[in-house]
Structures are given as C-alpha cells and as structure tokens.
C-alpha cells in the first residue's frame, strides 16, 4: 500500500531537484553574462541537458536526465543573456520537467527573469 506513495514522493523529489538545478543554472548564466559579457544557454531536450556557453566555450553542463532521471521539454532550444544580464530574443522560454506523473514548469521571460 505504501509503495505507490513512496514512488510518487521520489518522483516529486527528483522533479523539484531538477527544477532547482535549472533555476540555479539560469541564475549563474545571467550573473556570468552581467559580469563577463554575453552568455548563451543551450537546451538539449533529447539528452535532458542544459549547457551554458560563453564565446563558444562550454562553461557549465547540467545533465538533468542523468542526475535526476527526468526528461525535459522546451519551447525553444536556446536563450541568450546580454552584457546587462537581460534576456535577448523575441519570446519567452518554457521548460517542462517530467518524471513519471510529476510535472513542473520553469518560465524565462523575454527580460531573463525566471519563474517556477
């Protein structure tokens, strides 16, 4: 009887951890952009991986699938922060984190603000 509840709790914890990691990665990318110039963030939904790039070099890689066992879906495959730490691009980015029946969403506004 308790096994399904424990499974759901594990799913919720994994999704929460992955979302916290995404938010932390985006915050780091924004701070890096503000202090060192523009930064881009690449989202590979198939591999459930997020990469922070500066001047074409990978600064940080977060393999969410391997770390948390989640899958991700994204409305865009990348976003960029300019030298002021503001998002550049024409649309918001929505990132959905899934594991089993548990789902959570992270939204990045056109200005680079993160909400979850």
Buried (B, 14 or more C-beta within 10 A) or exposed (E): EEEEEEEEEBBBEBBBBBBBBBBEBBEBBBEBBBEEEBBBBBBBBEBBBBBBBBEEEEBBEBBBBEBBBBBBBBEBEBBBBBEEBBBBBEEBBEBBBBBBEBEBEBBBEBEBEBEB
